[in-house]
Structure formats: structure tokens, C-alpha cells
Amino acid sequence: MRCPSLLRSPFARFLLVSLGCILNVSPLCAETKTQPNVLILYADDLGYGDLNLQNAESKIPTPHLDQLARSGMRFTDGHSSSGICTPSRYALLTGRHHWRDFHGIVNAFGQSVFEPEQLTLAEMFQQHGYETAAIGKWHLGWDWDAVKKPDAKTFGEGRKKGYGPEAFDWTKPIPDGPLAHGFDSYFGDTVINFPPYCWIENDKVVKAPDTIMDTAKWKPIKEGNWECRPGPMTSDWDPYENIPTTTERGVQFIQSKSDSDQPFFLYFAFPAPHAPIIPNDEFDGRSGAGPYGDYVCETDDACGKLLQALKDSGQSDNTLVVFSADNGPERYAYARDEKYDHWSSQPFRGLKRDLYEGGHHVPFVIHWPGVTDAESTCDALVSQVDLFATMADMLGHEIPDGQAKDSRSLMPLLKQPNQKHRQSLVQNTRVDEYAIRDGKWLLIDAKSGYVSGRNKGWESRRQIPADDKQPYELYDLSVDIGQSENVASEYPETVERMKSLLQTIREDGYPE
């Protein structure tokens, strides 16, 4: 049985470990650097086809991520749980699909999506003696009501509705954030385009917001729109400093662990290449895909700095590194394809939010020295929800009943990638609209796999047939990876079988 409140107290954890050592019964004592460190690098709105290694036609150089993939195992059929931010992050950290509990994202000043009894990856690592840290984007909610003043009032309407800096008591700790769910430390701005626009360290703002967000105070955006929600901001806030600042903190954290006997788990979540698309000037023109491509280059460069910190501190040979993304690229990809001939979702149809493969079929790499072979690829169907059971296997942790319901360990694949893993996988973005993979088949249990909206110009260039108005869409990915020909009317029995399987998974879980 877990005791989260006990484990969150450093002094209590010290007493627990000390007592266990005296009695010679605690596994925490033995787990000092015998277990590998774990680093998760999590990109935001990055397409499968953006990585140069995965797309020969990519206009974006990604040397550091390409090298990471070459030195470990690249999963060619890896998926996030959803086509949007919050759900995928929740699924990765819990081993449980978001759609069992909620839909949609955490909006500005939204509550935490975690129930108190929900076991997270970070809590599991804590139980095995790891130091746990989260840096960068959180987007899983906090208890902002605890620091909101009783007389707080909003301004504006709709998406322009917000709070001013006077609505909160910034001296108070903000409960129910990363520290409440297994992380010993946190540094970031929670969400780059949501208030408050300031740095948060652990559970308190570093500097209190003193004005209302005003994009006119920032350097011009380089592609698309700011897409920033109104709200409190520090008057010196500069979103262009996000990646440089968080990367520096990540490097410092890694370097600080070089002489420690305690293993670490670092969840490093980038704000990029999510909008606002703001590569720093030194990256301008690095790619042939415009500012978005340059922003991917900056993200790749930051990954390189973090990986170099592992090497320089002598920890790379004892660190398991995972790289993936929360979902596919944003709708700006259509204009980018037309202007630069770079399709971020290559070879798939669909973008962020969509049920088509491009919405959730993402880059997925695991590098584990001594376990994964260099230059190895795995074509099995896998999901980010599977990372939980994989880490539990690594730790020798027995997952309690009711936790990590959808997770299946990737450990067998890491050693022998040519075997089967899971037969089926469910994707979801909006209530009552699902996609399900079953082997080579993809069923869209909706009239269309588009959620972000269709682009007829792109469809024309890709020779996608017009919508046939069928109630479902079925694709044979073994011959139609781009999902261009709906064969639902030709295989009605397959449609019914997969609809039944989808219902079973939603109600009971995946069949053994």
C-alpha cells in the first residue's frame, strides 16, 4: 500500500530508509546507482517526419536526436495516448489512458488531473530511492484556488477572459502540482502560452507577476500566432528565454548528480516546437522548413546539451534515455508543406488533435546502454503508456492492483525487438470519437478522423479522395500508410469486430 504523504516528506523518507537499513529489509538501501538513471526528453507538437533519420525528405537537420536513435532502439510504430497535450502527459506518467478519466486539456489556472490515489512514474521511482525532478512544461494542473484571493475578479470574455496579477497571493505555495505527485523538485513555467507568465520553482513563483500579459512587449513572433491566453506576467518576461533557461537548469541538475550514489529520474518536457514558434536568432535559417524547422533545430540542440552533460559527468553509460513527443504537429504544418515542401507528419495523414495516424504516431526512441543494441529498430505497435510497466520491470516493482491499467512492459522488445507486443491500441481526442488499431487495421469510429479540420489543398496535392460520407473509416496500413482509401464498405465484418473490441477495451481493458 502506498503512503504518498509519507514519501513526500524528505525527513520521513530518511527515517524510513534508515530503519530499513538497520533491519536489513529495505530495497531502498541497495538501490544506489545499481539501478540506471532515467531521463525522459519529451517534445511538444513534434511530427514523426520532422526527424531527419525518419524522413529522407525532411528539411530539418536533427543530428543529436538522430545520433540518439542510432545508438539505441527506434520504434517505428510508437504512439502517444492522444492528439493533444495534457492527456498524453497524463498517460505517460500513469500508464493509464486519459479517456478513462477525462478528455481535453487543463486550461489556464486549471486543476490537477491526478487523483490523490493515482500512482505516477515519479512516485514509483521515489519508492525505489530515486531523486525525481521535472523541468519544463507541466500542463497537468495545480490547485490555483488555494492562492487565489477571495475577492478575485476576471476581465474580458471567452478566450480573452483572464485574471490580473492582483487576483493571487504569490507569496503562498501552489499545491497539487509536481511536488504533490512524486517529484522532489520542479522548475518551469507550467505552460508557455498560458498564465502565469513567470518561472515557478518547486511550488512557488520565483518572481511575482506584476502586470498583464502583453505580446507587444516581446520580440516579434517568427511563424504563426502567439496563441497566448491573457493573464498575469512578470514585466521582464521573455518567452524566447524558455528553452535556454530550462536547458541550463537541466544541465545543472545532471551535473550535480555526478558524484551522488542516488539514481535520478528527470522528466524534461520541452515547450517546443509548440506555438508560439520562437526559435532564437542563432537558429534562424538552420533548416529548410522556415521558423518551425529552426525551432526543431533549437530543440535538437537542447537535447544535445543535455546528452552531452550526461557524458561530461560520466553518467551516460548508466542512464536510460527516452525521447518522444506528446502528439503530432500543429495545423501550421499545412502552410509549411505548401511553402517549403516539408510534411511534418510524413508519411501519415493528420495533425495534432486528429484521429489519423499523424495526430499521435510520434517519434519514439529508447537508449539503454547494455540493453538496447545500437542501430536497432522495432516495428511492434507500442504506446507511451507502456513506459510505466517497463520502468516497473526495471525496478522489480510490483504494480498495485488498479494502477497503470493500460501499460505493458517493453522489456522483452528492448532485448528482442522482432517479437509481438500489443495487438491493439486505442486513441482519442474528443468525447465519443475514437480510433483503434488492431494489427494492420485502423478504424476511425467517427465520420472523419479530422479534429483540427481538413485542408483541401493538402488533400489535393496528396490525391486524397473526397469524403465518402460513410459513418466510419477503415484503413489497411500495410498497403495504405497514408490513410487515403477508406475500405470500410468492403470489410463490414472487420468494422464490426473492431467496434466490439473498442467497446471491450473501453469498459474492461485490453484483452490478454
N, C-alpha and C positions, 0 to 999 in steps of 0.2 A: 504494500500500500504506500502511495506517495505521501510525503509531507511537505508540500511546496513552501509553506511559510517558514518551516524549519530550515529547509535547504537554502532559502534566500538570505538567511542571516549568516554573514561570514563567521561570526563568533560561534554560532551554533554548529555550523559545518565543521569548524576547527575542533570543537568538543567531540562531535560525532566521529571524526576521523581519528582523533587521539584515543578515544575509548576503544574504537575498533582495533587500533594498533596494539593497545595493551592486551586486549582479549584475543588478538590474532585471528579475527574473524571478518574483518572488513576488507572488501575488494578494493576500496579506495586507496589503501596503503600501497598495494602492489602496483597500481596503475600510474606510475611516474615514468613517463617517456617510453614505457614499453608499448603503449598504445600510440598510434600516429597522431600528429596534429591534423586538424581538418580545416581547410579553407574553401568556402563556397564563394565563387565570384558570380554575381547574378546581374545580368544586364537587363535593361528595361526597353521594351519595344524593338528588339533586335530581330531581324529576319534570318531565316535559315540560309538564304542565298547571299547574305552580306559577307559572311566569312569567305575569304579568298580560297581557302582549302576546299570548301564545299561547293564552290561555284566557279568554274573556269572562266565564266563571263563576268565575274564581279569586277566592278571598277574601284573597289576599296581594298587597299593593302592592309592586311591584318597579320603581320609577321609574328607577333608574340602569341596570339591565340592559335595561329597555325602551328607554331612550334609546340605549344602545349598539347594540341591534339595529336601531333606526330609522335610525341614522346609518351602518349598514353593511349586510351581507348576512346574512339569516336563512335557515338551511337547515331546511326543514320535514321532511325525511326523513333526519336525521343520527343516527348510531349510535355507541355505544361498542362495543368488541370483546366485552364480556362483561357479565353482570348483577352482577358483584362487583368489588371494589376493585383488588387487585393486578393481575389480568390486563388490565384496561382501561388502567391506567397504563403497564404494560409495552408494550402495543400502541401507545399514543400516542407513546411515546418511542423506539420502534424501527421503526415501520411494519411490524410483523410480528405476526400473530395469536398470542396466548399459547398457544392449543391446539396449536400446532406444537411447543411445548417443555415445557409444564407445564399443570396445572389447579390451581385452588384459590388461596387467599391465602397470603401469608407470615404465619405465626403469630408469637406473641411470641418475640423473640430468634431469629427465623428467618434463614436465609442469603439472600444476594443471588440474585435470579432471573437476573441478567445473566451470560452467559458472557464471558470476557475479550475475545474477538474480536468481540463484538456491538457494532455501531456504534449510538450513540444520537444523538438530536437535538442534545443538548448537545455531544457530541464533534464533530459536523459543524459546529456554529456556532463552536466553538473553532478548528477548522481554517481558518475564514474570518475570524479575528481578532476575534471577539466576546468580550465578557466574559459569562460564564454564571453564573447564580445560581438556586438552588432555595430556596424558602421555604415552610414549612408541612408538610403531610403527605407522607411519603416512601412507606412501606409497600411497598418493593421489596427490603428486606433489607439486612443488614450482616453482617460476619464477627464476630459476638459471641464466638465461641470464642476469638478472639485476645486478648480482655480478660477472659475467664472464668478464674478461678483453678483450678488442677489439682484441688483438693480440694472444689470447689463441690458443694453438695448441694441438692436440691429439697425442698419441703414440699408437702403436700396431694396430691390425686388429681384426675384428669380436668381439667375447666376451672378447678378451684381449685388446680391444681398450679402452683408457681412457684418463683422464686429469691428469696432475700433480698438486701439491698444488699451484704452481706459476700461474696457469690459472685463479685464482679467487682473488677478493679483499675481504678478510674475515672480514674486518672492517665494511662492509656495512650490513644493514639489508636485509634479504632474503624475498622478497614479495610473496604474493599469497599462503601462507601456512596456517596453522591452524588459526592464528590470523585474516586472511582475510575472514574466513568462520565461524565465530561465537564463537571462543574460546578466552577467555580472557588471557589464558596462555597455554604454551606448554613446555614440557621437554621430550627429547628423542634423538634417533639417526636416525630418519626418517625411515630407513630400515637396519636391522642388517647386511645384506650381500651386501649392496650397498654403494658406496661412497656418501658423505664424511664420513669417519670413525672418528667421533668425536661427542661430545654432542652438541645439539642445545637447547638453552633456548629461548622461545618465537620466535623471528625471527632472532637471531644471534648465531653464533657458540660461545661456551664457551671458547674454546681454538683453535687457528688457526692450521689447518693441516700443517705439515712441512716435510712430506715425502710421499712416495707412499706405498700403502698397500702391506704388505709382511707377509703372513701367517706363515713363518718360525720364526717370532718374537713372535708368540703366543704359549701358551701351546698346545700340540698335541690335535687334534680333537678326539672325542671318538667314533663316528659312522658316516659312510658315508663320504661325501666330504665337504670342506669348502663352495663351491659354491659362493665365494665372487668375485664380479666384481672389476676390478682394478680401482684405483683412489686415491685421496688424503686421508691421515691419519695423526693423531697426533702420534708422535713417541712413546708415552706411552699408546697407545690404547690397551685395553684388552676386547675382546668380552665376556669373561666369567663374566665380571662385569655388564653385561646388566641387568639381572633380579634383582640382589641385589640392584643396584643403582636406577632403576626405581621404584622398590617396596618401597625403603626407601622414595623416593620423594612422592609416593602415600600416604604412611602412614603419612608423614608430612603434606600433603595437607588436608587429612581428619581430623587430629588432630587440625589443625589451624582453622577449621570451627566449632569447638565445642561450642564456645561462640558467634557465629555470628547469627544474625537474618535472614541473607540472605541464602536461599537454594542454593545447589550446584548441578551441573551436571558434573560428572567426567567420561570421556571416557578413560578407561585404556586398552591399546592394547598391549598384550604380543608379544614378538618375538618368542615364543616357543609354541609347540615343532618343529617349522620350522627349517630346516637346516640353519646354522651349528648346529649339535646336540652336545651341550656342557654343560651337567649338571655339576655343581660344585662338587668338590670332596666329600663334606659331603653327597651328594645324591647318590654316587656310590653304586650300589647293593641294593638300596631301593626297586627296582621292580624285577620281574622275566622276564622282557622283554628287558633286555640289556640297553645300554645308553639312547635310546629313552624313554623307560619306566621310567628311572631315571629322565630324563628331564621333563616328565609329572609330576613326583613327585615333582620336584622343582617348577613347575608352580602351582601345587595344594597348595604347601606350601606358595607361594607368595600370592595366593588368600586368604589363611587362615590369613596371616598377615594383609591384607587389611580389611578383615571382622572383625578381632579382633580389629583393630583400630576404626572401627565403634562402636563396643561395649564399648571399653575403653573410648571413647569420648562421650558416651551417645547418639549416633545418630542412632543406629541400628534399633530402633523401628520406626524411621521416615525416612527410606531410602529404596527406591525401588532398588533392585539389579537384574540385568540381567546377565546371563552367557551364552555365546555361542562361536562359532568358525567360522572363515571365510570360511573354506572348509574342506574337508577330508584330511587324512594323505598322505604324500609323498610316492613315489614309493619304498622307502626303506622298506615299510611295507611287501612287498613280502618276502624278505630275513628274516625279523623278524618273520614272520609267520612260515617259514620253520625251523628256528633255535630255536625259543622259544615257538612255538605253541600259538602265540598271534596274532589274526587278528584284527587290529585296527578299521576296518570298520564293524565288526560284528554287525548285521547279514547280511550285504549288500555286494553286488559286486561293485567293483570300488574304485578308489582312487582320490586324488587331480587331478583336470583337467577333470576327466571323467564325462560323462553324466549319468552314472549309479548312483544309489542312494548313494553309498559310497563317491561320489565326493562332495556332497552338503547336504546330510542328516546328520545333525550335532547335538551335544548336545545343548539343549535349555531349560533354566531354568529361571523362574521369581519368585522372592521372594519379596512380598509386604505385610508387616505386616498390619493386619486389613482388607486385601482384599483377598489375596490368602490363602487357607487353607493348613495347614501342611499335608505332605504325599499325596498331590493331584497330579493326573496326568491328562493330556488332550491328547486325541488321534486325535484331529482335525488336518487337514492339515494347517500349518501356515508357515510364512516366516519372515525373519528378516526385510523385507520391511514393515511389519505390525507394527513394533515398533514406527514408526513415528506417525501414526494415533492414536495409543494407548496413546502416550505421549500427543498428542494434545487433546485427550479426557480428560486426567487427568488435563490438564491445562485449559480446557474450551476454547481452541484456535480454531478458525475457519480457516481451511486450505484454503489459497487463491487458486483461480482457476489456474490450470496448475501446481500446486505443489503436491508432494507426490502422483503422478498419480496411483501408484500400491498398495498403502497402505490401509489396512483395520484394523480397531481397534480390538485389542484382549480383550478389556474391558469386553464384555459380557462373554467371556470364562473364564476370571480370576475369575468371580463370579459364573458362572455355566459352568463347563468345559465339560459337556456332550452334548452340543448343536453343531450344524454345524457352520462352519466358512466360509471357501472358498472351492469351488468345484474343482477349477483348479489352477495350478501353473506352470510357465514356467522356465526352467533352460537353461543356455547357457554358453559356454566357448569360442568357436571359431565361426567366422563368418559363418552363414548359417548352423550351426549344433546345433539343439535344442532338448531338452527333454521337454515333457509336462505331468504333472499329471492331471488326471481327475477322481476323486473318487479313485477307486481301480486300475485304469489302469495307466500304464506308457508307453508312446510312445517315442521311440528314433527316431527322424526324421533325421536319418543318417544311413549309412551302419553298423556302430558299435557305441556303447556307450563309447568305449575306446578312450581317447585322449593321455594319458600317455603311452599307449602301452600295449599289452596283455602279460600275463605271463603264458605260457603253463603248467609249473609245478604247479602253484597255481590252475589253472583250472582243472588239472588232479586230484589233491587232493580233490577238491570240486565237482568233477564229473560234470563239466560244459561241455555241448556238444560242438562239434566243430562248428565254424562259418558256418551258413547255407546259407550265401551269399545273403540273402534277402535284399531288399533296405531299409527296416525299421525293427525295433524291437518293439514288443508289449509284455508287461508282465502284468499278473494279480497278483498284490501284495498281494491280500487277501489269495492266496494259494501258492505264489512263491515270498516271500520277498527277496530271494537271487538272483532273476532275472536270472534264469538258463534256462528256457524254453521259447523260442520265439514263441508266438502263433499268430503272425501277419497273417500268411496264413489261419488260422482258423477263424479269425474275421476281414475280409477285410472292412466291414462296420464301425466297430469301428475305424480302422485305418483312414479311410477317414473322419469320423466325427471329430476325434481328430486333424487331419491335418487342417481341416477347422477351428476348434476352435483356434488352434495355430495361424493361419493367422489373425483371427479376433482380438485376444489379441495383437499381434504384431502391428497391424495397428490402432486399436481403444481403446484397453484396455480391462480389464476383464469385462465380462457381469455381470449385477446385479443379 
